């Protein structure tokens, strides 16, 4: 597992799985409650395929110092950090194609970021993208989140998911349950930002002009996979592909059979090099 690093002259944290003379680069963005170390299986797989991977540690998550955890005032902070990290990656890897890959909430963030900076990357991979929520919130929790926006937007709201909803791999379930970097809450403001981001994605999806691969699990309890499929079908760019995994759960990159997902990503990427 690579150590976490900081982009020079910034507070942006990332991990790097470095291949010798890589033929391409991935930039990964984790989802709600996760952290950059979740990409370890992914990064190690692609090192063997001569592809380097970077993974950002989103502010408010993992080992970032931002408090409270699970909070961000605006997605603009994520867009700024991703842009600076992307410039850093491209400088360190001149003339290499960079592909963005986002998982869950990271898929939504990556999609919105890609819309703003399409000329800087060569393709987009969306893994269980959070275009629509699939979790069940009680009425009381919904009212609590709404009222918190008025008097305490940083208030932490419990997220109704478990490790067993993310992966069938029991070792990974145990790791998630014991890892202090994992988070099962989000601020009321982050929830609002996510809803606004989902609305924006719906309005702007037809402007995406990048090769796009969408990966969806067949048993997703965190996001609405049907919405992800509808969104994908509306992408106007001709170079798009959709792969569904009927038996897999939400967190495809740490679920059982994850190497099947990685191989599909590899095959798709190599055809675009």
Secondary structure, 3 states (H helix, E strand, C coil): CCCCEECCCCCCEEEEECCCCCCEEEEEECCCCCCHHHHHHHHHHHHCCCEEEEEEECCCCCCCCCCCCCCCCCHHHHHHHHHHHHHHHHHHCCCCCEEEEEECHHHHHHHHHHHHCHHHCCEEEEECCCCCECCCCCHHHHHHHHHHHHHCCCCEEECCCCHHHCCCCHHHHHHHHHCCCCCCEEEHHHHHHHHHHHHHHHHHHHHCCCCEEEEEECCCCCECHHHHHHHHHHCCCCCEEEEEECCCCCCCCCCCCHHHHHHHHHHHHHCCC
